[in-house]
Amino acid sequence: MDHFAHSPTTILIINIVGVVAGISDAINNGYQSWGPLFGKLFFSFWVIIHLYPFLKGLMGKQNRTLMIIVI
């Protein structure tokens, strides 16, 4: 993997971990914590969606099924 792939991969991993951590924190803290979470989730999903073509190219294809789906 070359140097150009490290930054987008790191950004994707941080955003995916942030989504999981935010949802689990909101589940643990109750109803009042869901409001501020929606803005953060929107931005995280926006970043993930815009980096999805990079992720798709990074993972490759396996019998016309994306490898990210297989994993």
N, C-alpha and C positions, 0 to 999 in steps of 0.2 A: 504494500500500500504506500503510495507516495505522500508527500507532505500536504498536497492539496486536499486529500481525503480526511485528514485528521480533524480539521476545524469543523466541517459540517457534521461529521460523525459525532463529535463531542457535543455539539449543539443539539443534535437529535436525542442523544442519550440523556442529556440534562433535562430536556423538555419532557421526555417520556417519563422519567423518574419524577419530575415535578408534578405531572398530571396525577400519577398514582399516589404520590405523597399528599397532594392537595385533597384528593377525593377521600383518602383514608382519614385525614385530619378532620375533614368536614363531617364524616360519618361519626367519628368519635366525639366531636364537640357539639353536635346538635344543629338545630334549625338555623340559628342566628349566624352561623359561619358559612352558610351556603351562598348568601348574597355577594360578599366580596370574592368568593371563589369563582363565580361565573366570568368575571372580567379576566381573571388570571387564566382560566381554562380556555377562554376564547383566544387569547394571545398565544398560548402554548399550542393549541390546535392549528392556529394560523401558521405558525412557524413550521410545525410538523407537516402540514399539507404542502407548503411551498418547498420543503426539502424532500418530499416524497419521490419525485423523479430521480433525485440523486440517490436515495436509498434503494430505489428499484434498480438502478444501474449498478449499484454497489453489490447487491445481493445476487443479481443474475436471474436467469430463468431455469426452471427444471420442468420439462414436459409441459410447457405453456402455463404452468402454475408458478406464481412468484414464490421464490424461496422464503421470503419473509412470512408468507402465509403458512408454509410448511413448518417453519421454526416455531 
